[in-house]
């Protein structure tokens, strides 16, 4: 399988260290919020909303990395949905609108290319993007929320490149081809057959 695609510098979920990934993600979120802060005084530093202080956010992202790597059932899937929604809301914030609260976005709405940052060849290029995609796909499978899941999500869970998984699909490893993805049943069977943790 390794001969099917050239080496890639795209992060793979199984290679990520939860604490390091959380620190990088926290720095990126803080930079984003500061960029869109309406403050004109450089000495004013952005504060996280009470529902998402930095230490809680760090813990949530660490938990998301662990969940993306090995899962933990439906209860963890619910927590993952909440964390995905929070991180997504922070990254979409413009100015102080993150403080407005309100209903969190439905994580299922983000199952599209580029939803969690930059992509290359259809897959996320940042560690946080890979974690969010893998955790999102795992939660959908754990909770039986979808009939199909995206091919990039399956690739992220398996720590393979999208190109490798596309080649496997073309070879018939996922059964009948479905536009834009694979059936949840086939994805679960395939992930279990590849000994991906938690399946």
Secondary structure, DSSP 4 states (H G I P E B T S, - for coil): -GGGS----S--GGG--HHHHHHHHHHHHHHHHHHT-----TT------GGG-HHHHHHHHHHHHHHHHH--HHHHHHHHHHHHHHHHHHHH--GGGGGG--SPPPGGGG-STTTTS-EETTEE-SHHHHHHHHHHHHHHHHHT--SEEEHHHHHHHHT--HHHHHHHHHTTTTSS-BTTEEEHHHHHHHHHHTT-TT-
